[in-house]
Amino acid sequence: MSTFANVVDGKIVNNGASQSSSSISKAIEASKREAGGALDKDAFLQLLVTQMQYQDPLEPTDNTEYVSQLATFSTLEEMQNMGATMDKQSASALVGQYVFMEETSATGDTKTVEGTVDYVTFSGSKTYLSIDGTLYDYENLKTVADGDYTLAVKLADTVVTELDRLPNIDNLTNEDIDKVGKVVAAYSSMNSYQKSFLSEETQKVYNAYAEWYAEKIQAMQNTSGNDTEKV
């Protein structure tokens, strides 16, 4: 069989080697772009195929080397599958937990999003946490709050929600005593750490309703006492 090669300036140019190197380089760059800058198992397989396709026919790669590379690929795939399974299990355990997510915008700005995980969903190899109706990439999870923090947030949210449901304080009537009483009871059950999760403005609003409630209860007690004395 005859072999031909190009001669440039009196030197033999190995087009096969040049093409192989260029093709592999292009394959690496393409794989990095598809994998977001990292070489995953699909990129590894693509590089292996490219290497086989453009190997030098005069000096082919030894079969043993291919077997070794395939073994490495299988190990890589198994580790990634195992890691994905563990991520899904860990993410599923976060439902109901209060978490902090670190999000980076397209402009490079970083912000922290916090809230309770409503549910976990999976799309391909990606895992997402739902917080207040918005999905966030599990990989952006920064911190999981402890139980005391989570309870404090929930109690504070309860007080704020119940305050918002009350009529304006200037429009309160005796029929609202029980409603205000529930807010007072919820606030009274909180310790100092939990109360610190309420803003100053919320504290002021609560104090106004609590003062109104205390006056009404005192008036009712006085009326009841007077009625007893008359009897």
N, C-alpha and C positions, 0 to 999 in steps of 0.2 A: 504494500500500500504506500502511495506517495504522500508526502507531507509538504505543504506549501506554507511559507511565511513571508511576510512583507519585510523588505530591506530598506531602511532609512539611514542615509549617511553612512553606508557601509556596515550598519548594524542590523541584526535580526530583531524585529519587534514581535513580541509574543502577544498577538491580539487576544488570544483566549484568556490569558492571565489578566490582561488589562480590563477586558470585558467583565470577567468574573469579579475582580476587585470593585469595579464601578457598580455592578449590579448588586453586590452584597451591601455596599455602602448605601445605595439607594433604598434597599430593603430595610436596612437598619433605621434610616431616617423616617421612612414611611411607617414602620412599626412603632417608632417612638411617638409619632404624631397621633396615631390611632389609639395608643395606650396612654395618652396623656403624659408623655415624657418618660415612661417606664416600660421596660420590656416584660410583657406577660407571657403566658404559655402559648398563646396564639402567635405572638411575635417570634417566639423561640422556634416554633414549628415552621413558620414562614422563612426564617433565616436558614434552617436546615434544608428545606426544599430548594431554596435559591443556591445554596452551596453545592448541592448534588447536581443541579441543573447546569451550573457553570464551572464544574470542576475541569481541570486540565485532562483531556483524554489520554495524553502521553504519560501523565503521572496521576492516575486516579487515586482518590482517597481510599485508604484501607477500610475494608468492611468492618473490622473490629472497632474502628473509630466511630463509624455510624451507629453501631450497636451501643457503644458507650454513650453517645449523644442522645439516642432514643431513650436509654435508661434514665439519663438525666432529665429528659423531657417528661417521662412518666412520673418520676419523683416530684418534679415541680408541679405537675398537674394535680397529683394527689395532695400535696401540701396546700395548694391554693383552694382545692375543693374542701379540704378539712377546715381551713381558715374561714371560708365562706359560711360553712355550716355553724361554726362556733360563733361567728358574728351574728347570724340569724337568731341563735339561741339567746345570746346576750342581749340583743336588741329587743326580743320578745319579752324579756324579763323587765324591761323598762316601762311597760304599760302601767300608767297610774303614778309613775315616779316624776319628781320635779327635776328637770335637767337644764343645763346651760349649753347652748350651741354657739359655735364661733363661725359666723358667716363672712365670706369675702366677696365683695361686689366685683363687677366687671372692671371697675376703675381702681381696684386694689384696696378699697376701704374695708376695714374689718369692724364688725359689730357683733355684740353678744345678744342672742335671743334666748329667753328663758320661759319656761312654762311646763305644764303637766303633759306627759305623753298620752294622747288619746288612744292611738293604735299604731301598729307597725305594719308596713306594707313592703312587698318585695317586687322588684322589676328587673328581670334578668339576674345579673350578679350584684345588683345594687340593693341596698336596704335603706328605707326611709322611715323617719319618725314623724308622726302627725302631731303638731302643737297648735292649738287654736285654729284648726282647719287648714294649716299650711304644712306642706311636706318638707322635711329637712334631711339632707344626706347624713346617714349614720356616722360616716367618717368624720363629720364636723362636730361630733359630740365632744364637749370639753369637760364637763363636770356633772356628776349626779349628786343631788342634794341628799343630806341624811334625813332620817325620819322626823327629827325635831323641826328642821327647817320646813319640810313639806307640810307638816301639821300647822305650823305658824302661818304659812302662806294661805292655806285653806281657810283657817279661822278668820284671818284678816279679810279675805275675799267675801266670806259669809257676812261679816258685819257691814262691809261696804255695800254689798248687794241689798241687804235688808234695809239699810238707811236710805238707799235710792228708791225703795218701794214705798217709803212713808210719804204722806202728804207733806206739803210745806209746813214748817213748824207754826206759822201764823194761822194755818187752816185746821189745826188739830182740834178734835172734839173728844168728848168722853168715850166715844165709840172706838177711838184709836188707842185707848190705854193698853189693851192686850197686845196690840201690834208693837207698840213702843217697848212694852215690857219684855217681849221676846228678844229684842235687840239688846236691851240692858242686861238680860240674863246671859246672852251669848258673850257680851263684852266682859261681864263679871267672871266668866269661867276661864278667861285667858290669863296667863301669867305675864309678868313684865316683859319677858323676851318676846312673847307672841304679840303683845300690844305694841312693841316697837316697830312692827311691820305696818302699822297704820300711819298714814301721813299726818302732818300737823293739821292740815285742813280737815281731814276726816275726824281727828280728835276733837276739834272745835265744834264740828257739826254734831258729833255724838254727845258732847257735854251739854249742848243746848237742849237736845231731846231728853237726856238723862235728868237735867234740872227740871224740865217740864213734867216728866214722869214722877219725880220725887215730890213735887208740889201737889200733883193730883192725888197721889197715894196718901200724903199727909192730910189733905183736905178730906178725903174719904174717911180716914181714921178719926179725924176730929168730929165729923158729922155722926159717925157711928157711936162715938163716945158720948156726944150730947144726947143722942136718942136714948142711950142706955140710962143716963142720969135722969131723964124725964120720966122713964118708966119706973 
